[in-house]
Amino acid sequence: MRKSRFTEAQIIGMIKEQEAGIPTAEVCRRHGLSPATFYKLKSKYGGMEVSEAARLKALEDENAKLKRLLGDTILPLAGIYPTLVMNEGRPGGRSEVVDAGVQLSLTSVRSLAAILRQL
């Protein structure tokens, strides 16, 4: 995921400016972002304090890490391993397995590619 150019504190500050009565267009112009981006950030961070936003980010990071660990554990059990062995000799076989694993939301493309390199 692309890293935001604004910190959580800056985003919350922008939202508080808009809530204080400054027009949205002015806040967007001042900070150099589009109104669509502003409203997307507002839907995620609206009503939060800086400490709550930091906690949200920590929980999202932990959740992503746990999903990767779970995917790496479940991959051999999910029936993809036999497909891996069958498709290994075919051109493009490995990419088909990566696509199948990602569609099952087992893990990320990077994790699946690392598993395939080990085989």
BALOBA-1460 file (C-alpha; in Angstrom, 3 decimals):
// residues 119
<rec num="1" residu="m" x="0.000" y="0.000" z="0.000"/>
<rec num="2" residu="r" x="1.229" y="3.472" z="-0.835"/>
<rec num="3" residu="k" x="2.415" y="5.521" z="2.115"/>
<rec num="4" residu="s" x="0.491" y="8.723" z="2.729"/>
<rec num="5" residu="r" x="2.411" y="11.967" z="2.478"/>
<rec num="6" residu="f" x="0.517" y="13.223" z="5.526"/>
<rec num="7" residu="t" x="0.855" y="11.950" z="9.071"/>
<rec num="8" residu="e" x="-2.177" y="11.028" z="11.125"/>
<rec num="9" residu="a" x="-1.725" y="14.231" z="13.131"/>
<rec num="10" residu="q" x="-1.744" y="16.354" z="9.957"/>
<rec num="11" residu="i" x="-4.834" y="14.582" z="8.615"/>
<rec num="12" residu="i" x="-6.714" y="15.067" z="11.879"/>
<rec num="13" residu="g" x="-5.619" y="18.708" z="11.898"/>
<rec num="14" residu="m" x="-7.070" y="19.210" z="8.406"/>
<rec num="15" residu="i" x="-10.358" y="17.630" z="9.456"/>
<rec num="16" residu="k" x="-10.527" y="19.835" z="12.550"/>
<rec num="17" residu="e" x="-9.905" y="22.928" z="10.382"/>
<rec num="18" residu="q" x="-12.847" y="21.985" z="8.174"/>
<rec num="19" residu="e" x="-15.043" y="21.245" z="11.187"/>
<rec num="20" residu="a" x="-14.114" y="24.655" z="12.634"/>
<rec num="21" residu="g" x="-15.812" y="26.342" z="9.692"/>
<rec num="22" residu="i" x="-13.130" y="26.771" z="7.022"/>
<rec num="23" residu="p" x="-14.571" y="25.757" z="3.637"/>
<rec num="24" residu="t" x="-13.460" y="22.347" z="2.375"/>
<rec num="25" residu="a" x="-12.109" y="23.836" z="-0.859"/>
<rec num="26" residu="e" x="-9.886" y="26.209" z="1.153"/>
<rec num="27" residu="v" x="-8.538" y="23.401" z="3.350"/>
<rec num="28" residu="c" x="-7.832" y="21.282" z="0.269"/>
<rec num="29" residu="r" x="-6.089" y="24.148" z="-1.539"/>
<rec num="30" residu="r" x="-4.009" y="25.010" z="1.513"/>
<rec num="31" residu="h" x="-2.776" y="21.442" z="1.976"/>
<rec num="32" residu="g" x="-2.567" y="20.478" z="-1.689"/>
<rec num="33" residu="l" x="-5.054" y="17.642" z="-1.950"/>
<rec num="34" residu="s" x="-8.250" y="17.024" z="-3.840"/>
<rec num="35" residu="p" x="-11.677" y="17.203" z="-2.193"/>
<rec num="36" residu="a" x="-12.187" y="13.503" z="-2.962"/>
<rec num="37" residu="t" x="-9.016" y="12.628" z="-1.059"/>
<rec num="38" residu="f" x="-10.040" y="14.892" z="1.794"/>
<rec num="39" residu="y" x="-13.424" y="13.196" z="2.159"/>
<rec num="40" residu="k" x="-11.807" y="9.753" z="1.921"/>
<rec num="41" residu="l" x="-9.451" y="10.688" z="4.765"/>
<rec num="42" residu="k" x="-12.326" y="12.229" z="6.693"/>
<rec num="43" residu="s" x="-14.330" y="9.011" z="6.447"/>
<rec num="44" residu="k" x="-11.384" y="7.093" z="7.902"/>
<rec num="45" residu="y" x="-10.109" y="9.543" z="10.527"/>
<rec num="46" residu="g" x="-13.172" y="11.699" z="11.250"/>
<rec num="47" residu="g" x="-13.961" y="12.039" z="14.959"/>
<rec num="48" residu="m" x="-10.602" y="10.622" z="16.066"/>
<rec num="49" residu="e" x="-7.866" y="12.066" z="18.160"/>
<rec num="50" residu="v" x="-4.196" y="11.579" z="17.274"/>
<rec num="51" residu="s" x="-3.709" y="8.806" z="19.848"/>
<rec num="52" residu="e" x="-6.710" y="6.896" z="18.475"/>
<rec num="53" residu="a" x="-5.366" y="7.188" z="14.922"/>
<rec num="54" residu="a" x="-1.988" y="5.829" z="16.032"/>
<rec num="55" residu="r" x="-3.769" y="2.922" z="17.716"/>
<rec num="56" residu="l" x="-5.764" y="2.277" z="14.516"/>
<rec num="57" residu="k" x="-2.580" y="2.154" z="12.447"/>
<rec num="58" residu="a" x="-0.929" y="-0.227" z="14.919"/>
<rec num="59" residu="l" x="-3.968" y="-2.523" z="14.804"/>
<rec num="60" residu="e" x="-4.038" y="-2.459" z="10.984"/>
<rec num="61" residu="d" x="-0.336" y="-3.355" z="10.840"/>
<rec num="62" residu="e" x="-0.802" y="-6.176" z="13.343"/>
<rec num="63" residu="n" x="-3.822" y="-7.474" z="11.424"/>
<rec num="64" residu="a" x="-1.855" y="-7.535" z="8.159"/>
<rec num="65" residu="k" x="1.001" y="-9.401" z="9.837"/>
<rec num="66" residu="l" x="-1.375" y="-11.982" z="11.314"/>
<rec num="67" residu="k" x="-3.089" y="-12.477" z="7.942"/>
<rec num="68" residu="r" x="0.279" y="-13.162" z="6.310"/>
<rec num="69" residu="l" x="1.202" y="-15.657" z="9.035"/>
<rec num="70" residu="l" x="-2.162" y="-17.398" z="8.735"/>
<rec num="71" residu="g" x="-1.888" y="-17.552" z="4.958"/>
<rec num="72" residu="d" x="1.599" y="-19.012" z="5.145"/>
<rec num="73" residu="t" x="0.328" y="-21.647" z="7.570"/>
<rec num="74" residu="i" x="-2.846" y="-22.543" z="5.668"/>
<rec num="75" residu="l" x="-1.343" y="-22.608" z="2.158"/>
<rec num="76" residu="p" x="-0.271" y="-26.285" z="2.253"/>
<rec num="77" residu="l" x="-3.598" y="-27.293" z="3.818"/>
<rec num="78" residu="a" x="-5.855" y="-25.431" z="1.382"/>
<rec num="79" residu="g" x="-5.329" y="-27.744" z="-1.567"/>
<rec num="80" residu="i" x="-3.037" y="-25.366" z="-3.381"/>
<rec num="81" residu="y" x="0.068" y="-27.453" z="-2.703"/>
<rec num="82" residu="p" x="-0.997" y="-30.287" z="-5.084"/>
<rec num="83" residu="t" x="-1.762" y="-27.676" z="-7.735"/>
<rec num="84" residu="l" x="1.673" y="-26.207" z="-7.151"/>
<rec num="85" residu="v" x="3.359" y="-29.539" z="-7.782"/>
<rec num="86" residu="m" x="1.286" y="-30.225" z="-10.912"/>
<rec num="87" residu="n" x="1.853" y="-26.793" z="-12.458"/>
<rec num="88" residu="e" x="5.538" y="-26.422" z="-11.646"/>
<rec num="89" residu="g" x="6.770" y="-27.798" z="-14.979"/>
<rec num="90" residu="r" x="4.367" y="-25.796" z="-17.148"/>
<rec num="91" residu="p" x="5.234" y="-22.317" z="-18.389"/>
<rec num="92" residu="g" x="3.172" y="-19.824" z="-16.429"/>
<rec num="93" residu="g" x="2.133" y="-22.471" z="-13.924"/>
<rec num="94" residu="r" x="3.588" y="-20.648" z="-10.972"/>
<rec num="95" residu="s" x="1.781" y="-17.402" z="-11.774"/>
<rec num="96" residu="e" x="-1.523" y="-19.309" z="-11.944"/>
<rec num="97" residu="v" x="-0.910" y="-20.643" z="-8.442"/>
<rec num="98" residu="v" x="-0.030" y="-17.188" z="-7.121"/>
<rec num="99" residu="d" x="-3.232" y="-15.787" z="-8.643"/>
<rec num="100" residu="a" x="-5.270" y="-18.611" z="-7.088"/>
<rec num="101" residu="g" x="-3.719" y="-18.044" z="-3.652"/>
<rec num="102" residu="v" x="-4.347" y="-14.310" z="-3.770"/>
<rec num="103" residu="q" x="-7.955" y="-14.812" z="-4.893"/>
<rec num="104" residu="l" x="-8.505" y="-17.075" z="-1.885"/>
<rec num="105" residu="s" x="-7.114" y="-14.218" z="0.278"/>
<rec num="106" residu="l" x="-4.628" y="-16.596" z="1.826"/>
<rec num="107" residu="t" x="-1.671" y="-14.261" z="1.654"/>
<rec num="108" residu="s" x="-0.037" y="-11.557" z="-0.406"/>
<rec num="109" residu="v" x="1.590" y="-12.019" z="-3.799"/>
<rec num="110" residu="r" x="4.983" y="-11.412" z="-2.218"/>
<rec num="111" residu="s" x="4.471" y="-14.158" z="0.386"/>
<rec num="112" residu="l" x="3.242" y="-16.636" z="-2.214"/>
<rec num="113" residu="a" x="6.174" y="-15.843" z="-4.498"/>
<rec num="114" residu="a" x="8.585" y="-16.474" z="-1.613"/>
<rec num="115" residu="i" x="6.950" y="-19.845" z="-0.929"/>
<rec num="116" residu="l" x="7.204" y="-20.777" z="-4.594"/>
<rec num="117" residu="r" x="10.910" y="-19.904" z="-4.664"/>
<rec num="118" residu="q" x="11.520" y="-22.302" z="-1.787"/>
<rec num="119" residu="l" x="10.005" y="-25.249" z="-3.699"/>
